[in-house]
Every structure is written in C-alpha cells, then in structure tokens.
C-alpha cells in the first residue's frame, strides 16, 4: 500500500529536506550563454591586444620582430630619456589646456543657446559643425589659417601692428595653438552634452531663485551648475581620454614639432610604430597612455561618488 | 514527380562536378603577382601612370599565364610595413632607393645578383653603373629612374633682379638676399617634415646629403648604422644653412617647409627659387607656374660639385610565393623596352641606352630629360644611405631647427645628430 496515498502534499518548506538535487537549467536558459559571443569578441579585441602590448614592452624588438625578453629595460630607457619628459609636459599641457577651453566654452554656448527659444536649434547646428569635421580636415584648415607667410591670422596680426610670429613654427607657441585648435574642434561635444543635461534641471528651482530675488549668476551657480556637474565630469573624462589618444591632428598640424614641442605620448607611439619602427619604446608609451587613462577613470569614479553622496 | 532520393543524388552530382571543375580551373588559372607601386592606375592625368599601364600590358603579352595586379600606395608606407612584417604580398615592390638598406637589413628583400647574371643584364648600361647601387656587395633593387637635385626658379623674378641661377652656395645666398622681401622667399631652405615620411626628408635628400659628402666623403657605413660624416664637413654644411637664415634673409617661416610647402611656393610664386627634385618640375609647371618655371644644375660648394642622386628601384619580396614570375617582371621593368616607355611617361629612367635619340627627344620634355640624364652621369653619385632614414631625418631636422631657433652651434648640431642616430641604432639592433 502506498504510504503517500491520502497524505497531504509536502509543503514548500519541506522540499529542501528531499535528497533530490535541483535540476540544472538548460544551457540556452543561462544568461552567460547569450552573452558569451559578445564577451569573447570584447576579450579578443581589447584584452588580447592589451596583453600583447604589455608583453612587447618587456621585449627587445628589431623592427617588427620580438628579439628576447629584457624585463624593464625598455621602461628604464624611455623614462630616462629627455623625449619622455618633453612628451609628458606636452601631453599634460595638451590635455589640461584643451579641457580648460573646451568645457567652459561648451557650457557657455549651451547655456546661452538654451535661452534663445526657437532660434536655439539653428545656432546649435551651426556650432556643431567643427565636431562633424574629421581631424585631418580640421588640421588642414588650421594649417592654412596659421600659415605665417600667407595665412589670414598672420595677415590680421600684421594689420593690427602685432609683431610677426612663426605661429606653428615657434616651439614655445605651437603647443598652445594645438590646444586652441583642439578646443575649437571639440567644444561642440561639450555643448551637446550640456544641452541635454540642462533639459533635466527642474524649472521650479529657477522659480524659487526668482522668488528669492536671485539673478542669473546665482541661478547658474546654485541651480544649473550642481545639476551639470555629473555630466560635465563624464564629458571631461571622455574628452581627456580622447585627447590623450589623438595623433592625426598633431601629425597634420605640426608633425610633432617643432623641436618635439607637440610630440605627446600618443604621437610617440605613432612615431615609434610607423615612422622609425622602434616598437619596444612605442609599446612602453602605449602602456603609459593606458595607465593615464585608467587613472583618469578612477579619479572620475571617486569624485562622482562624493558628488552624488 | 521526381522522388526526393533522385533529387538529392542529382544535387550531389552537380556539386561534385562543380568542385572538380573549380579544381581544374584553378590548376590552369593565370598566376597573379602583386606589384606595389606609388602610381595609381586610376589617375589618368599622370603620364607616368599611362606608361606604367603600357609596360605592364606589354609584360603580360610577353608572359601569357602571368597577370600583374597593381597595389597602390603613393606614400609606400603600407606595403613597406608589409615587407618588414614578412608578408608574402606584394611580390614586387617599387621602393625609393634610400629605403633599400632598411628593407635589406630586415631580410625583406631577395638579392638580385642571380637575376642580373641569368638575364645577362649589362651592368654598365645605366646612368650610374649597377656596381654603385650594391649594398654589401649585393644588388637588392634594379634601378628604374634617377633624380638629382636641381635649382628650380621663377624666371621672371630672377630676370627682374638681374640674377643668374647660382653655381655655388654663396651665389644662392645672394639670390636670397636680393629676392626675400615683401612676402616672397628668394631661396627656400626648408628643414620641415611636410610631404615626407618623417623628419627633414626633403632637406636631407635634396641638399644636405650633397653638402656633407660632395661625392667623395662617406655618409654612412655599409651597414647604414654608423654616421661617418666628419665633424668638419658637417659643421661647414650646418653653418651654411645657419647663414642662410642669419645672413641671407631666408625668413624663419621657411624653416618648417618640406616637400609640400616648397612645391606650393614655387607653384604660386611666393618662393622664387629652391633646390628641389627634378621629378616635381613638370607637376609645378602644370599646376600653375607654366612657362615662368625654369631649371638649372643645382648649386654646390664648388661649381659643378657632385650631387647625391636618389631614385626608385624595383625589388623582390623575399617571402613572395611567386618568385619566378616576379623575377621576370623585375627584369622586364628594367629592360630597355620598358624603360623607353617609362621615359616617354616623364621619368629620367636609369638605362643609359634609352637616351640614344629619337623623335621624343625633339620635344621639350624629352630635351629636359636628356639634359637631366647628362647631369646625373656628370655630377651624380649614390651615397651610402642610413639604415633608418626616418630616424636620421628626425634627428637632422630637429638639430638644425634648434640651431636656427635656439641659436645652437653647428658643432652642437653635429653632436646631437650623431648621438641621437647612434642611440636609435643601438635600440633597434
């Protein structure tokens, strides 16, 4: 006689007391199964090249061939060279300078256009134009503008009685002209991101400031800016990473010169890989850029953590 | 109604037949060799391209079963990287002569000594004998054409000032002193990178290599790793360059000029004269300078001093999978038949026997090319090139720019070039 006949069904709380294991989900029901192709692709195109560059930086190279493990010799060679110091200074000025111009100008443009009502779209489209141009086109355009012999800027300077300058040919000035060119090209990106963020600012807060008698500056400082900060942080991080990896603009505008004044870390990677075919030091510079980008990301994560409390 | 079984068998039979036909077809298919060139077949405005196409058609006609596919890269950068990374393609490459030491050192090129012997190529039927083009006793590239620096100038500007083309650097200085004013550059001495593969390539190729060697002194050793120019010769040449900027009125803005800027300046007339490449003459005439553009032999320390010659060679990829066919193409490209076609495309071809007269030499272009070929025979020489031309040009350009911009001395420039190049060689070897 079946002892279970007529017995009440086992409750849920007693199911775990049974000795039978939980049946496994079929493979196609497991989330990882569906993510696997994308994950594999991601690993192949990011982690593998990264690992290979790290490996290359520890090797002696002869043109494109690896010629033997040398430990940190390449790092010692690069870090003790004058070129590394010069490149580090150039990279710092380039990134910090471009951000210092692009972010405030982008925010200013976004705030001003936001108050233009129905004409805002037109101005936004026109202002976006530099960002739509390729870096090669931007550099060619500014190469002409900044030509010391027949460029319009040089001509305007002579008409204003300003002393003639070599402009891009001046080692002390070239990096700042590169900063201006880069800021001109990239500030529309800040404008677009800021415009989007401005739409999320509650209107009631502005009304509250009005009721308290606050002016535009007060509104911007105590209402607009706090709401924009997270967006500006991520935008600045994206731009900083972009600036650190820019090569085309520098290659066309200055070729890394004059006297190496505009040879940033990424330019040194290009130089070592394509021009002089000295791969090992180029790999070291690649690692330096990677570390710098990771640090920027860490700073961003820590600072936005504090800002959002 | 056809049963499924019969349909399946029919499909299987058709697939097998198709596969068999494919294999048979492949066995009888033409052999395709890839020829990497800086000339784009799609550019129908360049007469050199038309000449190249004619040469390749003639080759294919003479060699049924072999097809040539042209791989275009005007800067040569991509296919030369392919060579250095041991790719099997392209099979045949057109390489600028001063890059050959680097590709030979990386084991990318097959020596052509056997080809010269088997095809009975006359080693003396060249504007510069083949023996002079060897590296470490081996020939790695068969010369296609030669270029010698010439003095290119705007006739109207020199004539208006009562000046003649210079024979010496001192005379070039006088031209610069007289004509460099009101936005014009009398004689452009550019140490920039524009249009080159990196560093002061135009300057090194067209001026400095001639200045420091004068046809006699050594430039680099056979391996291309040792800079052999004496301090005395380097300092004299560097001082000459510095004097152009400090005494001869060459505007400092010209310091950053490379190939592109000098080309544009001569075209527009903002540059009155320059020592430049003969291969640019026709293009500048066509682009706007017209009949106002003229040329003369290039200046040197002494009148008729020796000038460093460069040119394209055709070489065999050591990793090519079609070496026999590739060698046939190389031999054909260097043959008098192909060189005669290339001559009428505008090149100053390397084969001497091609210049024996004919209707083409009655034309202005033909007369010019004949005159240039005589100049090459009379004043040209092949210097021993550096192993890494870009590393050398980068060091040279920065050292000389520092000399002008920061008032460094020529001796300091010499030390900088020597030490930087040596450092680059120590790192790369």
Interface residues (C-beta under 8 A of the other chain):
Chain A: X61 X62 X63 X64 X77 X148 X149 X150 X166 X168 X169 X170 X171 X255 X257 X258 X259 X260 X271 X274 X275 X276 X277 X278 X280 X281
Chain B: X77 X81 X84 X85 X86 X106 X183 X185 X192 X193 X194 X197 X198 X199 X251 X252 X253 X255 X256 X270 X388 X390 X391 X394 X397 X398 X401 X402 X405 X406 X424 X427 X428 X429
